[in-house]
Amino acid sequence: MKKLIPYENDGQEISLSYLQDVIEKQISVIEALLVGDLSYYSENAQYTLGSLRVTSITKMGRDAYSMGYKFKWTIFNGCLDINAEEYTTEKVSFIVKTHALEFDIIDTERSAMADEL
């Protein structure tokens, strides 16, 4: 799934720190997509809002980059009365276009049984 984050460039070369700043200011645009469906961990897994952090930006090619990020999620186990916190680290690729960063996000939403029929 492609998702765009707009940015303005006045013709100067784009630095890694500039890209990170643009992404961090607009992370809410892609936050839910980056976290995805946590049900593959557990039906009770829940993302901790606002915990997503950009950890790295790496240049992969001419206009291609990779972004490392991490976020916290919790799971409550009622049988053991334990609330566990976990951190997940992921990467996503993106392309710098003329006025937008185009993220290529893998859809992790679990399909329903009706979708398979």
ChimeraX commands (.cxc) that place a marker at each C-alpha (Angstrom):
marker #1 position 0.00,0.00,0.00 radius 0.5
marker #1 position 1.38,3.39,-0.98 radius 0.5
marker #1 position 0.99,6.35,1.40 radius 0.5
marker #1 position 2.26,9.89,0.78 radius 0.5
marker #1 position 3.65,12.45,3.21 radius 0.5
marker #1 position 3.92,15.89,1.57 radius 0.5
marker #1 position 7.02,18.07,2.00 radius 0.5
marker #1 position 8.41,21.31,0.57 radius 0.5
marker #1 position 11.83,21.52,-1.04 radius 0.5
marker #1 position 13.38,24.80,-2.12 radius 0.5
marker #1 position 15.72,23.07,-4.57 radius 0.5
marker #1 position 18.43,22.16,-2.06 radius 0.5
marker #1 position 19.81,18.68,-1.58 radius 0.5
marker #1 position 17.73,16.70,0.88 radius 0.5
marker #1 position 19.61,15.50,3.96 radius 0.5
marker #1 position 18.78,12.48,6.12 radius 0.5
marker #1 position 18.10,14.76,9.09 radius 0.5
marker #1 position 15.68,16.84,6.98 radius 0.5
marker #1 position 13.80,13.68,5.93 radius 0.5
marker #1 position 13.61,12.49,9.53 radius 0.5
marker #1 position 12.26,15.88,10.63 radius 0.5
marker #1 position 9.58,15.86,7.90 radius 0.5
marker #1 position 8.51,12.34,8.82 radius 0.5
marker #1 position 8.46,12.96,12.58 radius 0.5
marker #1 position 6.27,16.06,12.16 radius 0.5
marker #1 position 3.72,14.10,10.10 radius 0.5
marker #1 position 4.06,10.60,11.56 radius 0.5
marker #1 position 0.37,10.57,12.48 radius 0.5
marker #1 position -0.45,10.30,8.73 radius 0.5
marker #1 position 1.14,6.82,8.55 radius 0.5
marker #1 position 1.24,5.75,12.22 radius 0.5
marker #1 position -1.68,3.30,12.13 radius 0.5
marker #1 position -0.42,1.75,8.89 radius 0.5
marker #1 position 3.12,1.31,10.27 radius 0.5
marker #1 position 1.86,-0.39,13.43 radius 0.5
marker #1 position -0.58,-2.53,11.49 radius 0.5
marker #1 position -2.67,-5.34,12.90 radius 0.5
marker #1 position -1.14,-6.64,16.13 radius 0.5
marker #1 position -3.50,-9.61,16.32 radius 0.5
marker #1 position -0.75,-11.89,15.04 radius 0.5
marker #1 position 0.82,-11.40,18.49 radius 0.5
marker #1 position -2.48,-11.78,20.31 radius 0.5
marker #1 position -6.12,-10.74,20.01 radius 0.5
marker #1 position -5.48,-8.66,23.17 radius 0.5
marker #1 position -2.41,-6.81,21.87 radius 0.5
marker #1 position -2.81,-3.03,21.81 radius 0.5
marker #1 position -0.57,-0.33,20.42 radius 0.5
marker #1 position 0.56,2.31,22.93 radius 0.5
marker #1 position -0.54,5.56,21.30 radius 0.5
marker #1 position 2.26,8.03,20.61 radius 0.5
marker #1 position 5.07,5.53,21.18 radius 0.5
marker #1 position 6.18,5.24,17.54 radius 0.5
marker #1 position 9.68,6.68,17.05 radius 0.5
marker #1 position 11.87,6.95,13.97 radius 0.5
marker #1 position 15.19,5.28,14.80 radius 0.5
marker #1 position 17.05,5.63,11.50 radius 0.5
marker #1 position 16.93,6.83,7.91 radius 0.5
marker #1 position 19.24,5.09,5.43 radius 0.5
marker #1 position 19.80,5.97,1.78 radius 0.5
marker #1 position 19.34,2.87,-0.38 radius 0.5
marker #1 position 19.62,4.36,-3.87 radius 0.5
marker #1 position 19.19,7.57,-5.82 radius 0.5
marker #1 position 15.75,8.46,-4.40 radius 0.5
marker #1 position 15.15,5.31,-2.34 radius 0.5
marker #1 position 15.43,5.21,1.45 radius 0.5
marker #1 position 14.73,2.89,4.35 radius 0.5
marker #1 position 13.28,4.07,7.65 radius 0.5
marker #1 position 13.77,2.12,10.88 radius 0.5
marker #1 position 11.20,2.66,13.60 radius 0.5
marker #1 position 10.05,1.19,16.90 radius 0.5
marker #1 position 6.88,1.26,18.92 radius 0.5
marker #1 position 5.50,-0.09,22.18 radius 0.5
marker #1 position 2.51,-2.35,22.56 radius 0.5
marker #1 position 0.90,-4.04,25.53 radius 0.5
marker #1 position -0.91,-7.26,26.13 radius 0.5
marker #1 position -3.04,-8.20,29.12 radius 0.5
marker #1 position -3.16,-11.84,30.18 radius 0.5
marker #1 position -6.24,-12.16,32.36 radius 0.5
marker #1 position -5.43,-15.72,33.47 radius 0.5
marker #1 position -2.11,-14.64,34.95 radius 0.5
marker #1 position -3.25,-11.07,35.76 radius 0.5
marker #1 position -0.16,-9.73,33.94 radius 0.5
marker #1 position 0.06,-6.63,31.78 radius 0.5
marker #1 position 3.17,-7.03,29.61 radius 0.5
marker #1 position 4.86,-4.28,27.58 radius 0.5
marker #1 position 6.76,-5.14,24.43 radius 0.5
marker #1 position 8.73,-3.14,21.87 radius 0.5
marker #1 position 8.79,-3.94,18.19 radius 0.5
marker #1 position 11.38,-2.70,15.70 radius 0.5
marker #1 position 10.49,-2.57,11.99 radius 0.5
marker #1 position 11.66,-1.04,8.71 radius 0.5
marker #1 position 9.79,0.47,5.80 radius 0.5
marker #1 position 11.02,1.72,2.44 radius 0.5
marker #1 position 10.11,5.02,0.85 radius 0.5
marker #1 position 10.89,7.04,-2.26 radius 0.5
marker #1 position 11.52,10.78,-2.36 radius 0.5
marker #1 position 9.27,12.24,-5.05 radius 0.5
marker #1 position 8.97,15.87,-6.17 radius 0.5
marker #1 position 6.71,17.07,-3.33 radius 0.5
marker #1 position 6.00,13.92,-1.31 radius 0.5
marker #1 position 7.62,10.95,0.39 radius 0.5
marker #1 position 5.99,7.77,-0.93 radius 0.5
marker #1 position 5.98,4.98,1.65 radius 0.5
marker #1 position 5.53,1.37,0.56 radius 0.5
marker #1 position 3.75,-0.11,3.57 radius 0.5
marker #1 position 2.94,-3.81,3.79 radius 0.5
marker #1 position -0.69,-4.41,4.78 radius 0.5
marker #1 position -0.70,-6.58,7.91 radius 0.5
marker #1 position -4.46,-6.62,8.46 radius 0.5
marker #1 position -5.71,-10.12,9.03 radius 0.5
marker #1 position -8.23,-11.16,6.36 radius 0.5
marker #1 position -11.67,-12.35,7.39 radius 0.5
marker #1 position -13.00,-15.81,6.48 radius 0.5
marker #1 position -15.50,-14.15,4.11 radius 0.5
marker #1 position -12.60,-12.54,2.20 radius 0.5
marker #1 position -11.15,-15.96,1.48 radius 0.5
marker #1 position -14.34,-17.38,-0.04 radius 0.5
marker link #1:1,2 radius 0.2
marker link #1:2,3 radius 0.2
marker link #1:3,4 radius 0.2
marker link #1:4,5 radius 0.2
marker link #1:5,6 radius 0.2
marker link #1:6,7 radius 0.2
marker link #1:7,8 radius 0.2
marker link #1:8,9 radius 0.2
marker link #1:9,10 radius 0.2
marker link #1:10,11 radius 0.2
marker link #1:11,12 radius 0.2
marker link #1:12,13 radius 0.2
marker link #1:13,14 radius 0.2
marker link #1:14,15 radius 0.2
marker link #1:15,16 radius 0.2
marker link #1:16,17 radius 0.2
marker link #1:17,18 radius 0.2
marker link #1:18,19 radius 0.2
marker link #1:19,20 radius 0.2
marker link #1:20,21 radius 0.2
marker link #1:21,22 radius 0.2
marker link #1:22,23 radius 0.2
marker link #1:23,24 radius 0.2
marker link #1:24,25 radius 0.2
marker link #1:25,26 radius 0.2
marker link #1:26,27 radius 0.2
marker link #1:27,28 radius 0.2
marker link #1:28,29 radius 0.2
marker link #1:29,30 radius 0.2
marker link #1:30,31 radius 0.2
marker link #1:31,32 radius 0.2
marker link #1:32,33 radius 0.2
marker link #1:33,34 radius 0.2
marker link #1:34,35 radius 0.2
marker link #1:35,36 radius 0.2
marker link #1:36,37 radius 0.2
marker link #1:37,38 radius 0.2
marker link #1:38,39 radius 0.2
marker link #1:39,40 radius 0.2
marker link #1:40,41 radius 0.2
marker link #1:41,42 radius 0.2
marker link #1:42,43 radius 0.2
marker link #1:43,44 radius 0.2
marker link #1:44,45 radius 0.2
marker link #1:45,46 radius 0.2
marker link #1:46,47 radius 0.2
marker link #1:47,48 radius 0.2
marker link #1:48,49 radius 0.2
marker link #1:49,50 radius 0.2
marker link #1:50,51 radius 0.2
marker link #1:51,52 radius 0.2
marker link #1:52,53 radius 0.2
marker link #1:53,54 radius 0.2
marker link #1:54,55 radius 0.2
marker link #1:55,56 radius 0.2
marker link #1:56,57 radius 0.2
marker link #1:57,58 radius 0.2
marker link #1:58,59 radius 0.2
marker link #1:59,60 radius 0.2
marker link #1:60,61 radius 0.2
marker link #1:61,62 radius 0.2
marker link #1:62,63 radius 0.2
marker link #1:63,64 radius 0.2
marker link #1:64,65 radius 0.2
marker link #1:65,66 radius 0.2
marker link #1:66,67 radius 0.2
marker link #1:67,68 radius 0.2
marker link #1:68,69 radius 0.2
marker link #1:69,70 radius 0.2
marker link #1:70,71 radius 0.2
marker link #1:71,72 radius 0.2
marker link #1:72,73 radius 0.2
marker link #1:73,74 radius 0.2
marker link #1:74,75 radius 0.2
marker link #1:75,76 radius 0.2
marker link #1:76,77 radius 0.2
marker link #1:77,78 radius 0.2
marker link #1:78,79 radius 0.2
marker link #1:79,80 radius 0.2
marker link #1:80,81 radius 0.2
marker link #1:81,82 radius 0.2
marker link #1:82,83 radius 0.2
marker link #1:83,84 radius 0.2
marker link #1:84,85 radius 0.2
marker link #1:85,86 radius 0.2
marker link #1:86,87 radius 0.2
marker link #1:87,88 radius 0.2
marker link #1:88,89 radius 0.2
marker link #1:89,90 radius 0.2
marker link #1:90,91 radius 0.2
marker link #1:91,92 radius 0.2
marker link #1:92,93 radius 0.2
marker link #1:93,94 radius 0.2
marker link #1:94,95 radius 0.2
marker link #1:95,96 radius 0.2
marker link #1:96,97 radius 0.2
marker link #1:97,98 radius 0.2
marker link #1:98,99 radius 0.2
marker link #1:99,100 radius 0.2
marker link #1:100,101 radius 0.2
marker link #1:101,102 radius 0.2
marker link #1:102,103 radius 0.2
marker link #1:103,104 radius 0.2
marker link #1:104,105 radius 0.2
marker link #1:105,106 radius 0.2
marker link #1:106,107 radius 0.2
marker link #1:107,108 radius 0.2
marker link #1:108,109 radius 0.2
marker link #1:109,110 radius 0.2
marker link #1:110,111 radius 0.2
marker link #1:111,112 radius 0.2
marker link #1:112,113 radius 0.2
marker link #1:113,114 radius 0.2
marker link #1:114,115 radius 0.2
marker link #1:115,116 radius 0.2
marker link #1:116,117 radius 0.2
view
